[in-house]
Amino acid sequence: MKSILMISLHGYVGANVELGKPDTGGQVVYVLELADRFSRLGKRVDLVTRQFEDQPEYDHVDENFSIWRIPFGGKEFIRKEDMHDHLKKFVNNTLAAIKKERKKYDVVYSHYWDAGWAGQKIAEELGISHVHTPHSLGWWKQYSMGSDMDEKKMEEVYRFKERIRKEYFVYQMCNHVIATTLPQVDLLVQQYDVLPRNCSMVPPGIDENRFYPVPTKETDKIRAKYDIHPTDILALGRMAHNKGYDLLIKSLPTVFDLCPEARLVAAVGGDSKQDKEGIKKLKTLASELGIQDKIKWKNYIADEDLANVYRAAHVFAMPSRYEPFGMVAIEAMACGTPSVVTVHGGLYDLIDFGNQALFADPHRPVEFGAMLAMPLLYPSLRNELSVEGARFARRNFGWTGIAKRILEKFKSSINQQTMESNIYS
């Protein structure tokens, strides 16, 4: 196996990643890091994505790895929920471009349902193996949202029926599904009828050269630079309903009752109209609870500042209603920052509570608030979580090791495809 066609369609995918833009978060980091490590391991990688706005056709990252943008759906941004309407055009344009460029691939590796549906069609046309990583599952996302939104409105916004139907097709037809958590594997088998032998789990990774702890004296300087206090709680990520930032704000009165000196640093969302409206609602909620003066709202954190912002916080909060994995929490832990994660996600199942991290249900504000307060109240606990959390993150989630494990899945998938082709030829 020498050549990999990776597909990740939505958001802003580029060599210089623009995290914080719409639909541009952990998945984009995941595909870029994996493509980079595949390249380091001697594989040729084309990461295919959508070309829109004024983006160039290619970003040549290195001699083995290029980002290749295929135009479809016009020049404007398309949110991931609306990719349904444009995927056939992407498949046609991609196949034509592959033929024109005379490119050859050994395996298609797709990400999320939109690229998965297209990737299956492309792999069938090229006669090669298709491996897929869901990142999140439509069934679980719909289930976890429950009664938070009117059913008709939910369908208008998220188009779950179409998504789940396309997911079912992808998971049934592709050669192998690589989930990022064990609960995802269970859901694939139980809700999507995937054969257990056709799915496995490989967790996401972190860049161990970026995310690591630093001495306390350095941390003090970092805090001064970024205006983060020694007792600050950090929340960081995209502005999305499933991220649960409203639930986090509801937990803060408990935190402040226990630790009056605490404060929340909220580095959430970006510059889009939708993000600004979401942040406005969060600020309104904070005002209603009388805690607006205890929250510092930060603009989008530049990628080069990310590790230092993690290091500066006393505690990191991940209050998601649903979180397929939670890369931000792993990054924070790798930087030595104690983390409180949601019980509604895959990372929760891997954590040794009280040793590597804490977890709680963000739907119960008092419970989540109490967990956030624990490292603030007990320095010895914070030190334990800081050291053991960093060890846990680095030992289990370095990207090169993750890439090697996925390459083994590719090899097995290609062997399976070859055997099937020989049988039917």
Contacts in CASP RR format, 6 or more apart in sequence:
PFRMAT RR
TARGET T0000
AUTHOR 0000-0000-0000
METHOD contacts of the structure
MODEL  1
MKSILMISLHGYVGANVELGKPDTGGQVVYVLELADRFSRLGKRVDLVTR
QFEDQPEYDHVDENFSIWRIPFGGKEFIRKEDMHDHLKKFVNNTLAAIKK
ERKKYDVVYSHYWDAGWAGQKIAEELGISHVHTPHSLGWWKQYSMGSDMD
EKKMEEVYRFKERIRKEYFVYQMCNHVIATTLPQVDLLVQQYDVLPRNCS
MVPPGIDENRFYPVPTKETDKIRAKYDIHPTDILALGRMAHNKGYDLLIK
SLPTVFDLCPEARLVAAVGGDSKQDKEGIKKLKTLASELGIQDKIKWKNY
IADEDLANVYRAAHVFAMPSRYEPFGMVAIEAMACGTPSVVTVHGGLYDL
IDFGNQALFADPHRPVEFGAMLAMPLLYPSLRNELSVEGARFARRNFGWT
GIAKRILEKFKSSINQQTMESNIYS
1 43 0 8 1.000
1 106 0 8 1.000
1 107 0 8 1.000
1 407 0 8 1.000
1 410 0 8 1.000
1 411 0 8 1.000
1 414 0 8 1.000
2 43 0 8 1.000
2 44 0 8 1.000
2 106 0 8 1.000
3 43 0 8 1.000
3 44 0 8 1.000
3 45 0 8 1.000
3 46 0 8 1.000
3 103 0 8 1.000
3 104 0 8 1.000
3 105 0 8 1.000
3 106 0 8 1.000
4 35 0 8 1.000
4 38 0 8 1.000
4 43 0 8 1.000
4 44 0 8 1.000
4 45 0 8 1.000
4 46 0 8 1.000
4 105 0 8 1.000
4 106 0 8 1.000
4 107 0 8 1.000
4 109 0 8 1.000
4 410 0 8 1.000
5 46 0 8 1.000
5 48 0 8 1.000
5 103 0 8 1.000
5 105 0 8 1.000
5 107 0 8 1.000
5 108 0 8 1.000
5 109 0 8 1.000
5 122 0 8 1.000
6 31 0 8 1.000
6 34 0 8 1.000
6 35 0 8 1.000
6 45 0 8 1.000
6 46 0 8 1.000
6 47 0 8 1.000
6 48 0 8 1.000
6 108 0 8 1.000
6 109 0 8 1.000
6 110 0 8 1.000
6 111 0 8 1.000
7 47 0 8 1.000
7 48 0 8 1.000
7 49 0 8 1.000
7 108 0 8 1.000
7 109 0 8 1.000
7 110 0 8 1.000
7 111 0 8 1.000
7 115 0 8 1.000
7 116 0 8 1.000
7 118 0 8 1.000
7 119 0 8 1.000
7 122 0 8 1.000
8 27 0 8 1.000
8 28 0 8 1.000
8 31 0 8 1.000
8 47 0 8 1.000
8 48 0 8 1.000
8 49 0 8 1.000
8 110 0 8 1.000
8 111 0 8 1.000
8 112 0 8 1.000
8 115 0 8 1.000
9 49 0 8 1.000
9 50 0 8 1.000
9 80 0 8 1.000
9 83 0 8 1.000
9 90 0 8 1.000
9 112 0 8 1.000
9 114 0 8 1.000
9 115 0 8 1.000
9 118 0 8 1.000
10 23 0 8 1.000
10 50 0 8 1.000
10 78 0 8 1.000
10 79 0 8 1.000
10 80 0 8 1.000
10 83 0 8 1.000
10 112 0 8 1.000
10 114 0 8 1.000
11 21 0 8 1.000
11 22 0 8 1.000
11 23 0 8 1.000
11 24 0 8 1.000
11 28 0 8 1.000
11 49 0 8 1.000
11 50 0 8 1.000
11 77 0 8 1.000
11 80 0 8 1.000
12 18 0 8 1.000
12 21 0 8 1.000
12 22 0 8 1.000
12 23 0 8 1.000
12 24 0 8 1.000
12 28 0 8 1.000
13 24 0 8 1.000
13 28 0 8 1.000
13 31 0 8 1.000
13 32 0 8 1.000
13 47 0 8 1.000
13 49 0 8 1.000
13 50 0 8 1.000
13 67 0 8 1.000
14 28 0 8 1.000
14 32 0 8 1.000
14 49 0 8 1.000
14 59 0 8 1.000
14 67 0 8 1.000
15 59 0 8 1.000
15 61 0 8 1.000
15 67 0 8 1.000
17 24 0 8 1.000
17 28 0 8 1.000
17 29 0 8 1.000
17 32 0 8 1.000
17 303 0 8 1.000
18 24 0 8 1.000
19 25 0 8 1.000
19 26 0 8 1.000
19 28 0 8 1.000
19 29 0 8 1.000
19 300 0 8 1.000
19 301 0 8 1.000
19 303 0 8 1.000
19 306 0 8 1.000
20 237 0 8 1.000
20 238 0 8 1.000
20 269 0 8 1.000
20 270 0 8 1.000
20 300 0 8 1.000
21 270 0 8 1.000
21 272 0 8 1.000
22 77 0 8 1.000
22 79 0 8 1.000
22 272 0 8 1.000
22 274 0 8 1.000
22 275 0 8 1.000
23 79 0 8 1.000
23 80 0 8 1.000
23 238 0 8 1.000
24 238 0 8 1.000
25 237 0 8 1.000
25 238 0 8 1.000
26 327 0 8 1.000
26 328 0 8 1.000
27 111 0 8 1.000
27 112 0 8 1.000
27 135 0 8 1.000
29 327 0 8 1.000
30 111 0 8 1.000
30 133 0 8 1.000
30 135 0 8 1.000
30 204 0 8 1.000
30 205 0 8 1.000
30 327 0 8 1.000
31 47 0 8 1.000
31 111 0 8 1.000
32 47 0 8 1.000
33 205 0 8 1.000
33 207 0 8 1.000
33 399 0 8 1.000
34 399 0 8 1.000
34 402 0 8 1.000
34 403 0 8 1.000
34 406 0 8 1.000
35 45 0 8 1.000
35 47 0 8 1.000
35 61 0 8 1.000
35 65 0 8 1.000
36 61 0 8 1.000
36 65 0 8 1.000
36 399 0 8 1.000
37 399 0 8 1.000
37 400 0 8 1.000
37 401 0 8 1.000
37 402 0 8 1.000
37 403 0 8 1.000
38 45 0 8 1.000
38 64 0 8 1.000
38 65 0 8 1.000
38 403 0 8 1.000
38 407 0 8 1.000
39 45 0 8 1.000
39 61 0 8 1.000
39 62 0 8 1.000
39 64 0 8 1.000
39 65 0 8 1.000
40 400 0 8 1.000
40 403 0 8 1.000
41 400 0 8 1.000
41 403 0 8 1.000
41 404 0 8 1.000
41 407 0 8 1.000
42 64 0 8 1.000
43 64 0 8 1.000
43 407 0 8 1.000
44 64 0 8 1.000
44 65 0 8 1.000
45 64 0 8 1.000
45 65 0 8 1.000
45 66 0 8 1.000
46 66 0 8 1.000
46 67 0 8 1.000
46 68 0 8 1.000
46 103 0 8 1.000
46 105 0 8 1.000
47 65 0 8 1.000
47 66 0 8 1.000
47 67 0 8 1.000
47 68 0 8 1.000
48 68 0 8 1.000
48 69 0 8 1.000
48 70 0 8 1.000
48 94 0 8 1.000
49 67 0 8 1.000
49 68 0 8 1.000
49 69 0 8 1.000
49 70 0 8 1.000
50 69 0 8 1.000
50 70 0 8 1.000
50 71 0 8 1.000
50 72 0 8 1.000
50 73 0 8 1.000
50 78 0 8 1.000
50 90 0 8 1.000
51 57 0 8 1.000
51 69 0 8 1.000
51 70 0 8 1.000
51 71 0 8 1.000
51 72 0 8 1.000
52 71 0 8 1.000
52 73 0 8 1.000
52 74 0 8 1.000
52 75 0 8 1.000
52 76 0 8 1.000
52 77 0 8 1.000
52 78 0 8 1.000
53 75 0 8 1.000
53 76 0 8 1.000
53 77 0 8 1.000
55 69 0 8 1.000
56 69 0 8 1.000
57 68 0 8 1.000
57 69 0 8 1.000
58 66 0 8 1.000
58 67 0 8 1.000
58 68 0 8 1.000
58 69 0 8 1.000
59 66 0 8 1.000
59 67 0 8 1.000
60 66 0 8 1.000
61 67 0 8 1.000
68 97 0 8 1.000
70 90 0 8 1.000
70 93 0 8 1.000
70 94 0 8 1.000
70 97 0 8 1.000
71 93 0 8 1.000
72 86 0 8 1.000
72 89 0 8 1.000
72 90 0 8 1.000
72 93 0 8 1.000
73 86 0 8 1.000
73 89 0 8 1.000
78 86 0 8 1.000
80 112 0 8 1.000
80 114 0 8 1.000
81 157 0 8 1.000
81 158 0 8 1.000
81 159 0 8 1.000
81 163 0 8 1.000
82 159 0 8 1.000
83 114 0 8 1.000
84 114 0 8 1.000
84 159 0 8 1.000
84 162 0 8 1.000
84 163 0 8 1.000
84 166 0 8 1.000
87 114 0 8 1.000
87 117 0 8 1.000
87 118 0 8 1.000
90 118 0 8 1.000
91 118 0 8 1.000
91 119 0 8 1.000
91 121 0 8 1.000
91 122 0 8 1.000
91 125 0 8 1.000
94 118 0 8 1.000
94 122 0 8 1.000
95 122 0 8 1.000
95 125 0 8 1.000
95 126 0 8 1.000
98 105 0 8 1.000
98 122 0 8 1.000
98 126 0 8 1.000
105 126 0 8 1.000
105 128 0 8 1.000
106 128 0 8 1.000
106 129 0 8 1.000
106 410 0 8 1.000
106 414 0 8 1.000
107 128 0 8 1.000
107 129 0 8 1.000
107 130 0 8 1.000
107 131 0 8 1.000
107 410 0 8 1.000
107 413 0 8 1.000
107 414 0 8 1.000
108 119 0 8 1.000
108 122 0 8 1.000
108 123 0 8 1.000
108 126 0 8 1.000
108 128 0 8 1.000
108 129 0 8 1.000
108 130 0 8 1.000
108 131 0 8 1.000
109 130 0 8 1.000
109 131 0 8 1.000
109 132 0 8 1.000
109 133 0 8 1.000
109 406 0 8 1.000
109 410 0 8 1.000
110 116 0 8 1.000
110 118 0 8 1.000
110 119 0 8 1.000
110 120 0 8 1.000
110 130 0 8 1.000
110 131 0 8 1.000
110 132 0 8 1.000
110 133 0 8 1.000
110 170 0 8 1.000
110 174 0 8 1.000
111 132 0 8 1.000
111 133 0 8 1.000
111 135 0 8 1.000
112 133 0 8 1.000
112 134 0 8 1.000
112 135 0 8 1.000
112 136 0 8 1.000
113 134 0 8 1.000
113 138 0 8 1.000
113 163 0 8 1.000
113 166 0 8 1.000
113 167 0 8 1.000
113 170 0 8 1.000
116 130 0 8 1.000
116 132 0 8 1.000
116 170 0 8 1.000
116 174 0 8 1.000
117 166 0 8 1.000
117 169 0 8 1.000
117 170 0 8 1.000
119 130 0 8 1.000
119 132 0 8 1.000
120 130 0 8 1.000
120 132 0 8 1.000
120 169 0 8 1.000
120 170 0 8 1.000
120 173 0 8 1.000
120 174 0 8 1.000
122 130 0 8 1.000
123 129 0 8 1.000
123 130 0 8 1.000
123 174 0 8 1.000
124 130 0 8 1.000
124 173 0 8 1.000
127 417 0 8 1.000
127 421 0 8 1.000
128 414 0 8 1.000
128 417 0 8 1.000
129 175 0 8 1.000
129 176 0 8 1.000
129 410 0 8 1.000
129 413 0 8 1.000
129 414 0 8 1.000
129 416 0 8 1.000
129 417 0 8 1.000
130 173 0 8 1.000
130 174 0 8 1.000
130 175 0 8 1.000
130 413 0 8 1.000
131 174 0 8 1.000
131 175 0 8 1.000
131 176 0 8 1.000
131 177 0 8 1.000
131 178 0 8 1.000
131 406 0 8 1.000
131 409 0 8 1.000
131 410 0 8 1.000
131 413 0 8 1.000
132 170 0 8 1.000
132 171 0 8 1.000
132 174 0 8 1.000
132 176 0 8 1.000
132 177 0 8 1.000
132 178 0 8 1.000
133 177 0 8 1.000
133 178 0 8 1.000
133 179 0 8 1.000
133 180 0 8 1.000
134 167 0 8 1.000
134 171 0 8 1.000
134 177 0 8 1.000
134 179 0 8 1.000
134 180 0 8 1.000
134 184 0 8 1.000
134 188 0 8 1.000
134 324 0 8 1.000
135 180 0 8 1.000
135 324 0 8 1.000
136 322 0 8 1.000
136 324 0 8 1.000
137 167 0 8 1.000
137 184 0 8 1.000
137 187 0 8 1.000
137 188 0 8 1.000
137 191 0 8 1.000
137 192 0 8 1.000
137 324 0 8 1.000
138 160 0 8 1.000
138 163 0 8 1.000
138 164 0 8 1.000
138 167 0 8 1.000
139 164 0 8 1.000
139 167 0 8 1.000
139 187 0 8 1.000
139 191 0 8 1.000
139 192 0 8 1.000
140 184 0 8 1.000
140 187 0 8 1.000
140 191 0 8 1.000
140 322 0 8 1.000
141 158 0 8 1.000
141 160 0 8 1.000
141 242 0 8 1.000
141 322 0 8 1.000
142 154 0 8 1.000
142 158 0 8 1.000
142 160 0 8 1.000
142 164 0 8 1.000
144 242 0 8 1.000
144 321 0 8 1.000
144 322 0 8 1.000
144 344 0 8 1.000
145 154 0 8 1.000
145 241 0 8 1.000
145 242 0 8 1.000
145 321 0 8 1.000
145 322 0 8 1.000
148 241 0 8 1.000
148 321 0 8 1.000
149 157 0 8 1.000
149 241 0 8 1.000
154 160 0 8 1.000
155 161 0 8 1.000
167 192 0 8 1.000
168 192 0 8 1.000
168 193 0 8 1.000
171 177 0 8 1.000
171 188 0 8 1.000
171 192 0 8 1.000
171 194 0 8 1.000
171 199 0 8 1.000
172 192 0 8 1.000
172 193 0 8 1.000
172 194 0 8 1.000
175 198 0 8 1.000
175 413 0 8 1.000
175 416 0 8 1.000
175 417 0 8 1.000
176 198 0 8 1.000
176 199 0 8 1.000
176 200 0 8 1.000
176 409 0 8 1.000
176 412 0 8 1.000
176 413 0 8 1.000
176 416 0 8 1.000
177 188 0 8 1.000
177 194 0 8 1.000
177 198 0 8 1.000
177 199 0 8 1.000
177 200 0 8 1.000
178 199 0 8 1.000
178 200 0 8 1.000
178 201 0 8 1.000
178 202 0 8 1.000
178 406 0 8 1.000
178 409 0 8 1.000
179 185 0 8 1.000
179 188 0 8 1.000
179 199 0 8 1.000
179 200 0 8 1.000
179 201 0 8 1.000
179 202 0 8 1.000
180 201 0 8 1.000
180 202 0 8 1.000
180 203 0 8 1.000
180 204 0 8 1.000
180 324 0 8 1.000
180 325 0 8 1.000
180 346 0 8 1.000
181 201 0 8 1.000
181 203 0 8 1.000
181 324 0 8 1.000
181 325 0 8 1.000
181 345 0 8 1.000
181 346 0 8 1.000
181 347 0 8 1.000
181 349 0 8 1.000
181 350 0 8 1.000
182 201 0 8 1.000
182 346 0 8 1.000
182 349 0 8 1.000
183 345 0 8 1.000
183 346 0 8 1.000
183 349 0 8 1.000
184 201 0 8 1.000
184 324 0 8 1.000
184 346 0 8 1.000
185 199 0 8 1.000
185 200 0 8 1.000
185 201 0 8 1.000
188 194 0 8 1.000
188 199 0 8 1.000
189 195 0 8 1.000
189 196 0 8 1.000
189 199 0 8 1.000
200 409 0 8 1.000
202 402 0 8 1.000
202 405 0 8 1.000
202 406 0 8 1.000
202 409 0 8 1.000
203 325 0 8 1.000
203 350 0 8 1.000
203 396 0 8 1.000
203 397 0 8 1.000
203 402 0 8 1.000
204 325 0 8 1.000
204 326 0 8 1.000
204 327 0 8 1.000
204 330 0 8 1.000
204 397 0 8 1.000
204 402 0 8 1.000
205 327 0 8 1.000
205 330 0 8 1.000
205 397 0 8 1.000
205 398 0 8 1.000
205 399 0 8 1.000
205 402 0 8 1.000
206 327 0 8 1.000
206 330 0 8 1.000
206 331 0 8 1.000
206 334 0 8 1.000
206 393 0 8 1.000
206 394 0 8 1.000
206 397 0 8 1.000
206 398 0 8 1.000
206 399 0 8 1.000
207 398 0 8 1.000
207 399 0 8 1.000
208 334 0 8 1.000
208 394 0 8 1.000
208 398 0 8 1.000
208 399 0 8 1.000
210 306 0 8 1.000
210 307 0 8 1.000
211 307 0 8 1.000
211 310 0 8 1.000
211 331 0 8 1.000
211 334 0 8 1.000
211 335 0 8 1.000
211 393 0 8 1.000
212 307 0 8 1.000
212 334 0 8 1.000
212 335 0 8 1.000
212 390 0 8 1.000
212 394 0 8 1.000
213 311 0 8 1.000
213 334 0 8 1.000
213 335 0 8 1.000
213 336 0 8 1.000
213 386 0 8 1.000
213 390 0 8 1.000
214 222 0 8 1.000
214 311 0 8 1.000
218 311 0 8 1.000
219 311 0 8 1.000
219 312 0 8 1.000
222 228 0 8 1.000
222 308 0 8 1.000
222 311 0 8 1.000
222 312 0 8 1.000
223 229 0 8 1.000
223 230 0 8 1.000
223 312 0 8 1.000
225 308 0 8 1.000
226 305 0 8 1.000
226 308 0 8 1.000
226 309 0 8 1.000
226 312 0 8 1.000
227 296 0 8 1.000
228 234 0 8 1.000
228 265 0 8 1.000
228 309 0 8 1.000
228 312 0 8 1.000
228 313 0 8 1.000
229 263 0 8 1.000
230 314 0 8 1.000
231 259 0 8 1.000
231 261 0 8 1.000
231 262 0 8 1.000
231 263 0 8 1.000
231 314 0 8 1.000
231 376 0 8 1.000
232 262 0 8 1.000
232 263 0 8 1.000
232 264 0 8 1.000
232 265 0 8 1.000
232 296 0 8 1.000
232 312 0 8 1.000
232 313 0 8 1.000
232 314 0 8 1.000
232 315 0 8 1.000
233 255 0 8 1.000
233 262 0 8 1.000
233 263 0 8 1.000
233 264 0 8 1.000
233 265 0 8 1.000
233 313 0 8 1.000
233 314 0 8 1.000
233 315 0 8 1.000
233 316 0 8 1.000
233 317 0 8 1.000
233 372 0 8 1.000
234 264 0 8 1.000
234 265 0 8 1.000
234 267 0 8 1.000
234 309 0 8 1.000
234 310 0 8 1.000
234 312 0 8 1.000
234 313 0 8 1.000
234 315 0 8 1.000
234 316 0 8 1.000
234 317 0 8 1.000
234 332 0 8 1.000
234 337 0 8 1.000
235 245 0 8 1.000
235 248 0 8 1.000
235 264 0 8 1.000
235 265 0 8 1.000
235 266 0 8 1.000
235 267 0 8 1.000
235 268 0 8 1.000
235 316 0 8 1.000
235 317 0 8 1.000
235 318 0 8 1.000
235 319 0 8 1.000
236 267 0 8 1.000
236 268 0 8 1.000
236 301 0 8 1.000
236 309 0 8 1.000
236 310 0 8 1.000
236 316 0 8 1.000
236 328 0 8 1.000
237 243 0 8 1.000
237 267 0 8 1.000
237 268 0 8 1.000
237 269 0 8 1.000
237 328 0 8 1.000
238 268 0 8 1.000
238 269 0 8 1.000
239 245 0 8 1.000
239 268 0 8 1.000
239 269 0 8 1.000
239 270 0 8 1.000
239 274 0 8 1.000
239 275 0 8 1.000
239 278 0 8 1.000
239 279 0 8 1.000
241 321 0 8 1.000
242 320 0 8 1.000
242 321 0 8 1.000
242 322 0 8 1.000
242 323 0 8 1.000
243 268 0 8 1.000
243 319 0 8 1.000
243 320 0 8 1.000
243 321 0 8 1.000
243 323 0 8 1.000
244 319 0 8 1.000
244 320 0 8 1.000
244 321 0 8 1.000
244 362 0 8 1.000
245 266 0 8 1.000
245 268 0 8 1.000
245 282 0 8 1.000
245 319 0 8 1.000
246 281 0 8 1.000
246 282 0 8 1.000
246 285 0 8 1.000
247 319 0 8 1.000
247 321 0 8 1.000
247 362 0 8 1.000
247 363 0 8 1.000
247 365 0 8 1.000
247 368 0 8 1.000
248 264 0 8 1.000
248 317 0 8 1.000
248 319 0 8 1.000
248 362 0 8 1.000
248 368 0 8 1.000
249 264 0 8 1.000
249 282 0 8 1.000
249 285 0 8 1.000
249 286 0 8 1.000
249 289 0 8 1.000
249 291 0 8 1.000
249 295 0 8 1.000
250 285 0 8 1.000
250 289 0 8 1.000
250 365 0 8 1.000
251 319 0 8 1.000
251 362 0 8 1.000
251 365 0 8 1.000
251 366 0 8 1.000
251 368 0 8 1.000
251 369 0 8 1.000
251 372 0 8 1.000
252 264 0 8 1.000
252 286 0 8 1.000
252 289 0 8 1.000
252 291 0 8 1.000
252 294 0 8 1.000
252 295 0 8 1.000
252 369 0 8 1.000
253 289 0 8 1.000
253 291 0 8 1.000
253 365 0 8 1.000
254 365 0 8 1.000
254 366 0 8 1.000
254 368 0 8 1.000
254 369 0 8 1.000
254 370 0 8 1.000
254 373 0 8 1.000
255 262 0 8 1.000
255 369 0 8 1.000
255 372 0 8 1.000
255 373 0 8 1.000
255 376 0 8 1.000
256 262 0 8 1.000
256 291 0 8 1.000
256 294 0 8 1.000
258 369 0 8 1.000
258 370 0 8 1.000
258 373 0 8 1.000
258 376 0 8 1.000
258 377 0 8 1.000
259 373 0 8 1.000
259 376 0 8 1.000
259 377 0 8 1.000
262 294 0 8 1.000
262 314 0 8 1.000
262 372 0 8 1.000
262 373 0 8 1.000
262 376 0 8 1.000
263 294 0 8 1.000
263 295 0 8 1.000
263 296 0 8 1.000
264 294 0 8 1.000
264 295 0 8 1.000
264 296 0 8 1.000
264 317 0 8 1.000
265 295 0 8 1.000
265 296 0 8 1.000
265 298 0 8 1.000
265 313 0 8 1.000
266 282 0 8 1.000
266 295 0 8 1.000
266 296 0 8 1.000
266 297 0 8 1.000
266 298 0 8 1.000
267 298 0 8 1.000
267 299 0 8 1.000
267 300 0 8 1.000
267 301 0 8 1.000
267 309 0 8 1.000
268 279 0 8 1.000
268 282 0 8 1.000
269 275 0 8 1.000
269 279 0 8 1.000
269 300 0 8 1.000
270 276 0 8 1.000
270 299 0 8 1.000
270 300 0 8 1.000
271 300 0 8 1.000
279 297 0 8 1.000
283 292 0 8 1.000
283 295 0 8 1.000
283 297 0 8 1.000
286 292 0 8 1.000
286 295 0 8 1.000
301 309 0 8 1.000
306 331 0 8 1.000
307 331 0 8 1.000
307 335 0 8 1.000
310 316 0 8 1.000
310 331 0 8 1.000
310 332 0 8 1.000
310 335 0 8 1.000
310 336 0 8 1.000
310 337 0 8 1.000
311 335 0 8 1.000
311 336 0 8 1.000
311 337 0 8 1.000
313 332 0 8 1.000
313 337 0 8 1.000
314 337 0 8 1.000
314 338 0 8 1.000
314 375 0 8 1.000
314 376 0 8 1.000
314 382 0 8 1.000
315 337 0 8 1.000
315 338 0 8 1.000
315 339 0 8 1.000
315 340 0 8 1.000
315 372 0 8 1.000
315 375 0 8 1.000
315 376 0 8 1.000
315 382 0 8 1.000
316 328 0 8 1.000
316 329 0 8 1.000
316 332 0 8 1.000
316 333 0 8 1.000
316 337 0 8 1.000
316 338 0 8 1.000
316 339 0 8 1.000
316 340 0 8 1.000
317 339 0 8 1.000
317 340 0 8 1.000
317 372 0 8 1.000
318 326 0 8 1.000
318 328 0 8 1.000
318 329 0 8 1.000
318 339 0 8 1.000
318 340 0 8 1.000
318 341 0 8 1.000
318 342 0 8 1.000
318 347 0 8 1.000
319 342 0 8 1.000
319 362 0 8 1.000
319 368 0 8 1.000
320 326 0 8 1.000
320 342 0 8 1.000
320 344 0 8 1.000
320 345 0 8 1.000
320 362 0 8 1.000
321 342 0 8 1.000
321 344 0 8 1.000
321 362 0 8 1.000
321 363 0 8 1.000
322 344 0 8 1.000
322 345 0 8 1.000
323 341 0 8 1.000
323 342 0 8 1.000
323 344 0 8 1.000
323 345 0 8 1.000
323 346 0 8 1.000
323 347 0 8 1.000
324 345 0 8 1.000
324 346 0 8 1.000
325 345 0 8 1.000
325 346 0 8 1.000
325 347 0 8 1.000
326 341 0 8 1.000
326 345 0 8 1.000
326 346 0 8 1.000
326 347 0 8 1.000
329 339 0 8 1.000
329 341 0 8 1.000
329 347 0 8 1.000
329 357 0 8 1.000
330 347 0 8 1.000
330 393 0 8 1.000
330 397 0 8 1.000
331 393 0 8 1.000
332 339 0 8 1.000
333 339 0 8 1.000
333 356 0 8 1.000
333 357 0 8 1.000
333 389 0 8 1.000
333 390 0 8 1.000
333 392 0 8 1.000
333 393 0 8 1.000
334 389 0 8 1.000
334 390 0 8 1.000
334 393 0 8 1.000
334 394 0 8 1.000
334 397 0 8 1.000
335 390 0 8 1.000
336 386 0 8 1.000
336 387 0 8 1.000
336 389 0 8 1.000
336 390 0 8 1.000
337 386 0 8 1.000
338 357 0 8 1.000
338 358 0 8 1.000
338 375 0 8 1.000
338 381 0 8 1.000
338 382 0 8 1.000
338 385 0 8 1.000
338 386 0 8 1.000
338 389 0 8 1.000
339 357 0 8 1.000
339 358 0 8 1.000
339 385 0 8 1.000
339 389 0 8 1.000
340 357 0 8 1.000
340 358 0 8 1.000
340 359 0 8 1.000
340 360 0 8 1.000
340 368 0 8 1.000
340 371 0 8 1.000
340 372 0 8 1.000
341 347 0 8 1.000
341 348 0 8 1.000
341 351 0 8 1.000
341 357 0 8 1.000
341 358 0 8 1.000
341 359 0 8 1.000
342 348 0 8 1.000
342 359 0 8 1.000
342 360 0 8 1.000
342 361 0 8 1.000
342 362 0 8 1.000
343 359 0 8 1.000
343 360 0 8 1.000
343 361 0 8 1.000
344 361 0 8 1.000
344 362 0 8 1.000
348 359 0 8 1.000
350 396 0 8 1.000
351 357 0 8 1.000
351 359 0 8 1.000
351 392 0 8 1.000
352 388 0 8 1.000
352 392 0 8 1.000
353 359 0 8 1.000
354 381 0 8 1.000
354 384 0 8 1.000
354 385 0 8 1.000
355 384 0 8 1.000
355 385 0 8 1.000
355 388 0 8 1.000
355 389 0 8 1.000
356 385 0 8 1.000
356 388 0 8 1.000
356 389 0 8 1.000
356 391 0 8 1.000
356 392 0 8 1.000
357 385 0 8 1.000
357 389 0 8 1.000
357 392 0 8 1.000
358 371 0 8 1.000
358 374 0 8 1.000
358 375 0 8 1.000
358 385 0 8 1.000
359 371 0 8 1.000
360 367 0 8 1.000
360 368 0 8 1.000
360 369 0 8 1.000
360 370 0 8 1.000
360 371 0 8 1.000
361 367 0 8 1.000
361 368 0 8 1.000
362 368 0 8 1.000
374 381 0 8 1.000
375 381 0 8 1.000
375 382 0 8 1.000
375 385 0 8 1.000
376 382 0 8 1.000
END
